[in-house]
Amino acid sequence: MREIEKPKGVLFDMDGVITTLDNNLLAWKIVFKKKTGIGMKDEDWYVLEGKSPPQIAEEILKKYKHKISSQLVTDIATFKQYFFNKITSKKNVKLYPLVVEILTFLKESNIKLGLVTGSILERVKGSLPEEVFALFDVFVTADEEMKKKPFPDPYLNAAALLGFDTTVCWVIENAPLGIKSAKSAKCYCIGLLTTLKDQKKLSDAGADKIFKTHNELFAYFKSIFS
């Protein structure tokens, strides 16, 4: 794993890095059970996180050898968002421990921050506490017309918005597709084992460094900037 100089910008994925995936995962499980009878497993979604809802629906249907139609894929994606909205509010969206402390520390260290997510901006605003939302300098969301993760476009766009080359931006990701996106953009990428617990999946995707917890991540940042 290579080491690089201190970053000028740090780009965070949202789900699985800033916020937990409890509601998102529950919504997928509800809709698959209701629409297909499939009792999907947590990892079925974790390995696909970063793809669009229709892509995720189709991949899971294929895995369970369920008959696929464009209407079923659309229905699953639509109802997944419906159930997610129904069970989600700022009151029950959970931040990972030390997220606020990490973001605040980086801001105080004069590091620019970006949030790069497959969610739409409206959902980001509806999920994050205002004080956390305000800590980010730029946002790249699903509202923008671009290729999604694992293509490099999301992180290329975020770095450009910050005014930096991607080689001086670090990325914090939890999903293989997000890590591949970051590495394709030539960013240094730190993987977090918040969802997938198999370190090999993140290292195979290209993560330069991997931590089990946000506590380890925070300690690393403090060792770099203190």
C-alpha positions in Angstrom: 0.0 0.0 0.0 1.4 3.3 -1.0 1.8 6.4 1.2 1.3 9.9 -0.2 1.7 13.4 1.1 -1.0 15.1 3.2 -4.2 15.7 1.3 -5.6 19.1 0.5 -9.1 17.7 0.3 -10.9 14.7 1.7 -14.0 13.2 0.0 -16.5 11.1 1.9 -19.1 8.7 0.7 -22.3 9.1 2.8 -24.0 5.8 3.4 -21.7 3.4 5.3 -19.2 6.2 6.0 -21.1 9.2 7.4 -24.5 7.6 8.1 -25.3 4.0 8.9 -27.1 1.9 6.4 -29.9 0.6 8.7 -32.9 2.3 7.0 -31.6 1.7 3.5 -31.0 -2.0 4.0 -34.3 -2.4 5.7 -36.1 -0.7 2.8 -34.4 -3.1 0.3 -35.4 -6.1 2.4 -39.0 -5.0 2.7 -39.5 -4.4 -1.0 -37.8 -7.6 -2.1 -39.9 -9.7 0.3 -43.1 -7.9 -0.7 -42.5 -7.9 -4.4 -40.7 -11.2 -5.0 -40.7 -13.3 -1.8 -36.9 -13.1 -1.8 -35.3 -13.0 1.6 -32.2 -11.1 0.6 -29.1 -11.1 2.8 -27.2 -8.0 4.0 -24.2 -8.6 1.8 -26.4 -8.9 -1.3 -26.7 -5.1 -1.2 -23.4 -4.2 0.4 -21.4 -5.5 -2.5 -23.7 -3.5 -4.9 -23.8 -0.3 -3.0 -23.1 2.6 -5.3 -25.1 1.3 -8.2 -28.4 2.9 -9.1 -31.6 1.3 -7.6 -32.7 -0.3 -10.9 -29.2 -1.8 -11.3 -29.3 -3.1 -7.8 -32.7 -4.6 -8.2 -31.7 -6.4 -11.4 -28.5 -7.8 -10.0 -30.3 -9.2 -6.9 -33.0 -10.7 -9.1 -30.3 -12.4 -11.2 -28.6 -13.7 -8.1 -31.7 -15.4 -6.9 -32.6 -16.6 -10.4 -35.9 -14.7 -10.3 -37.8 -13.8 -13.5 -36.8 -10.3 -14.6 -38.9 -7.7 -16.4 -38.4 -4.0 -16.8 -41.7 -3.4 -15.0 -40.6 -5.5 -12.0 -37.2 -3.7 -11.8 -38.9 -0.3 -12.0 -41.5 -1.3 -9.3 -38.8 -2.6 -6.9 -36.7 0.6 -7.3 -39.7 2.9 -6.9 -41.1 1.1 -3.9 -37.7 0.8 -2.3 -37.6 4.6 -2.3 -41.1 4.8 -1.0 -40.4 2.5 2.0 -37.1 4.3 2.7 -38.8 7.7 2.8 -41.6 6.3 5.0 -39.1 5.0 7.7 -36.5 7.7 7.5 -36.3 11.1 9.1 -33.5 13.2 10.6 -34.5 11.8 14.0 -33.7 8.2 13.1 -30.8 8.6 10.7 -27.7 7.6 12.7 -24.3 9.0 12.3 -21.3 6.8 12.9 -19.4 7.5 16.1 -16.8 10.3 15.8 -18.1 11.5 12.4 -18.6 15.0 13.7 -15.3 15.1 15.5 -13.5 13.8 12.4 -15.1 16.4 10.1 -14.5 19.2 12.5 -10.9 18.2 13.0 -10.2 18.2 9.3 -11.9 21.6 8.8 -9.8 23.0 11.6 -6.7 21.6 9.8 -7.7 23.6 6.8 -8.7 20.6 4.7 -11.5 21.1 2.2 -14.3 18.5 2.5 -16.6 16.9 -0.1 -19.5 14.5 0.1 -19.8 12.1 -2.9 -23.0 10.0 -2.8 -25.3 8.0 -5.0 -28.2 9.7 -3.2 -30.1 12.8 -4.5 -29.3 16.1 -2.8 -32.8 16.3 -1.3 -32.2 13.1 0.5 -28.8 14.3 1.8 -30.4 17.4 3.2 -33.2 15.4 4.7 -30.8 12.9 6.3 -27.9 15.0 7.7 -28.2 17.3 10.7 -27.7 20.9 9.5 -24.5 21.3 11.4 -23.0 18.3 9.7 -24.3 19.3 6.2 -22.6 22.7 6.8 -19.2 21.1 7.3 -18.9 20.1 3.6 -17.6 22.4 1.0 -19.0 20.6 -2.0 -21.5 17.9 -2.9 -21.6 15.5 -5.8 -25.0 13.6 -5.8 -27.2 11.5 -8.0 -28.9 14.6 -9.4 -25.9 15.2 -11.7 -25.7 13.9 -15.2 -22.6 11.7 -15.1 -21.5 8.1 -15.0 -21.9 6.7 -11.5 -19.6 4.6 -9.3 -17.5 2.5 -10.1 -16.6 5.0 -12.9 -14.2 7.8 -11.8 -16.6 10.6 -12.7 -18.1 11.3 -9.2 -14.6 11.8 -7.6 -13.3 13.6 -10.6 -16.2 16.1 -10.3 -15.7 16.5 -6.6 -12.0 17.2 -6.9 -12.7 19.7 -9.7 -15.3 21.5 -7.5 -12.7 21.8 -4.7 -10.2 23.2 -7.2 -7.7 20.3 -6.7 -6.1 17.6 -8.7 -7.4 14.2 -7.6 -3.9 13.2 -6.6 -4.1 15.5 -3.6 -7.6 14.3 -2.6 -8.2 11.4 -0.2 -11.4 9.4 -0.4 -13.1 7.5 2.5 -15.3 4.7 1.3 -16.9 1.5 2.6 -18.0 -0.2 -0.7 -15.9 -1.9 -3.4 -17.6 0.0 -6.2 -16.9 3.3 -4.4 -13.2 2.3 -3.9 -12.9 1.4 -7.6 -14.4 4.8 -8.5 -11.9 6.6 -6.3 -8.9 4.6 -7.6 -10.0 5.1 -11.2 -9.9 8.9 -10.4 -6.4 8.5 -9.1 -7.3 9.4 -5.5 -5.7 7.8 -2.4 -8.5 5.7 -0.9 -9.1 4.6 2.7 -11.6 1.8 3.1 -13.8 1.3 6.2 -15.0 -2.1 7.3 -18.4 -0.7 8.5 -20.5 -3.0 6.3 -18.5 -5.6 4.6 -16.3 -7.3 7.2 -14.0 -9.1 4.7 -10.9 -6.9 4.3 -10.0 -8.7 1.1 -13.0 -7.3 -0.7 -11.8 -3.8 0.0 -8.2 -4.5 -0.7 -9.1 -6.3 -4.0 -11.1 -3.2 -5.0 -7.9 -1.2 -4.6 -8.0 0.4 -1.1 -4.7 1.9 -0.1 -5.4 1.6 3.6 -8.2 -0.1 5.5 -9.5 0.6 9.0 -12.1 -1.3 11.0 -13.6 1.7 12.8 -14.0 5.4 12.7 -11.9 5.5 15.9 -8.9 4.1 13.9 -9.6 6.5 11.1 -9.6 9.5 13.5 -6.4 8.4 15.1 -4.8 8.1 11.7 -5.9 11.6 10.7 -4.6 13.0 14.0 -1.2 11.3 13.4 -1.1 12.9 10.0 -2.1 16.5 10.9 -1.2 16.9 14.5 
